[in-house]
Amino acid sequence: MEAVIKKWGNSLGIRIPSNLTKEYGMSDGSTVEFIQKKEGLVLVPKNKKSQLLEMLAKVDASNLHTEEDFGSSEGNEVW
């Protein structure tokens, strides 16, 4: 599949055909990652699940916070 690179402000942009955005679950504001390969650039959609898994993989004992005590319940809260 071919696409044309166009000027977008000071950058260059590329339009992704709608059939591909639907197939890969992308929409306006979706995050993608460019991966440099010997053969060229690869555009990989990043879904929310993969982003969450990447963030969770960074959690360890050095950045894990302790439990917070917010006092007794108020209103209809159940603790």
C-alpha positions in Angstrom: 0.0 0.0 0.0 1.3 3.5 -0.9 0.8 6.8 0.9 2.1 10.3 0.3 4.1 12.3 2.9 2.8 15.9 3.3 4.0 18.9 5.1 2.2 19.5 8.4 3.5 22.6 10.2 7.3 22.1 10.6 6.9 18.3 10.4 5.9 15.8 7.9 2.7 13.8 8.2 1.3 10.7 6.6 -2.4 9.7 6.2 -3.3 6.2 7.2 -6.2 4.8 5.2 -9.4 4.2 7.1 -9.5 0.4 6.4 -6.1 0.1 8.2 -7.1 2.3 11.1 -10.2 0.1 11.6 -8.2 -3.1 11.3 -5.7 -2.1 13.9 -8.1 -0.3 16.2 -6.7 3.2 15.7 -8.6 6.4 16.0 -7.9 10.2 16.2 -5.3 10.6 19.0 -4.1 7.0 18.9 -0.4 6.5 19.8 1.9 4.8 17.4 5.6 3.9 17.6 8.2 4.1 14.8 10.7 1.3 14.9 13.8 1.6 12.8 14.8 -1.5 10.9 17.5 -2.2 8.4 14.8 -2.4 5.7 13.1 0.9 6.7 10.6 2.3 9.2 7.9 0.2 10.8 4.8 1.9 12.2 3.3 0.0 15.2 0.0 1.0 16.8 0.3 1.1 20.6 -2.9 -0.1 22.3 -3.9 1.0 25.8 -3.3 -2.6 27.1 0.3 -2.7 25.9 0.9 0.8 27.3 -0.4 -0.3 30.7 1.7 -3.5 30.7 4.8 -1.4 29.9 4.0 0.9 32.8 3.4 -1.9 35.2 6.6 -3.6 34.2 8.4 -0.5 35.6 6.9 -0.9 39.1 9.4 -2.3 41.6 10.2 -1.9 45.3 12.0 1.4 44.7 9.0 3.2 43.3 6.1 1.4 45.1 4.3 3.7 47.6 2.9 2.7 50.9 -0.8 2.5 51.8 -2.5 5.8 52.5 -4.9 6.2 55.5 -7.7 8.7 54.7 -9.4 8.3 58.1 -12.8 6.9 58.8 -15.5 6.6 56.2 -18.0 9.4 55.6 -21.5 9.3 54.2 -22.4 6.0 52.5 -18.8 4.8 52.0 -18.0 1.3 53.1 -14.4 0.5 54.2 
